[in-house]
Amino acid sequence: MSMSPGPAQAGLQHALDRAVTDGGPGVVADLRDRQGESWFGAAGVADLTTGRERQPGEHFRIGSFTKAFTGTVVLGLAAESRLTLDDTVATRLPGVVEDHLGGDGTTITIRQLLNHTSGLPDAFPGQEPPRPGTPGGRFIYSKVNYTLAGLIVEGVTGSTLADEIERRVARPLGLTGTYLPGQDNTVREPHARHYSAFDEGGGPTEVHDVTGADLSWAGAAGGMVSTTSDLHRFLRALLDGDLLPPAQQEEMFTTVSTEGADWVPGTGYGLGVYSQELPCGVTLWGGGGFVQGSTTYAMGDRRGDRTLVSNINGDWNDFLKTFYDLYGTAFCPTRDA
């Protein structure tokens, strides 16, 4: 059931139009509430060559919102007593941290991987990782943490992380457009083209099509593909506690401060999900993802009464400005459009 046209919907459309004006190429927003009402809006294009418009049902890379899926799988294994969050990385991956990252895996727990307090710094393809910090200290957002968490899942289960996500999350929730690509690295049809203004090392370059780029390195930290509809269903299941028992649900939503980490302002990080405070004082829960060619946000109020999923098929837009514009319009009760 579509939401009746009103000031909020008009404000959202204006926000989408501004996002494209500030740097496109295209953007979608999908707003839904628990009563089954929904609103879908778009601006810009899915294909810079043909001018094809963005549409509902498109697949796109979700970047770091993958971490919410990986965290759910790890917590599911904890609920089954196949691991504990206090297990050290060395127990599950002997020598990996020591041999490849220069740290001490005997002092890092799985919980610290999931909430980014392991001390392990971020790393990009071709980059030598910096020296690790002290485990259990400050928040350092790092893809390395979730790469290790994915390896732990595979070691415990004897299957791939992709299969575990499919078995434990996608299939039970009916997420038919959600998956972690294999070696074929396919973004299924229908999809918008993905465009980047950066090269593989993160340096600026001319805008180019990266739809078929090999992003397998992102894996458990940021390699998944989904749709707005699927992300709504997943996010609401997370917020409602439908995927985890109460103890693991509480763990997932227990946050550490990100203050001073030069990360997203106003946030607290849990185990794959985070809270983010809007300028109006409203706090949302969920996550975002930034990967070459795609920027995604999926967040809602803590009770899951209203959720909003947004995607930009490019990576040079001021995504925080767009986030505050879109989500402020949708969730701040007295905000001017």
Buried (B, 14 or more C-beta within 10 A) or exposed (E): EEBEEEEBBEBBBBBBBBBBEBBBBBBBBBBBBBEEEBBBBBBBBBBBEEEBBBBBEBBBBBBBBBBBBBBBBBBBBBBEEEBEBEBBBBBBBEEBBBEEBBBBBEBBBBBBBBBBBBBBBBBEEEEEBEEBBEBEEBBBBBBBBBBBBBBBBBEBBEEBBBBBBBBBBBEEBEBEBBBBBEEEBBBEEBBBBBBBBBEBEEEEEEBEBBBEBEBEBBBBBBBBBBBBBBBBBBBBBBBEBBBBEEEBBEBBBEBBEBEEBEBBEBBBBBBBBBBBEBEEEBBBBBBBBBBBBBBBBBBBBEEBEBBBBBBBBBBBBEBEBBBBBBBBBBBBEEBEB
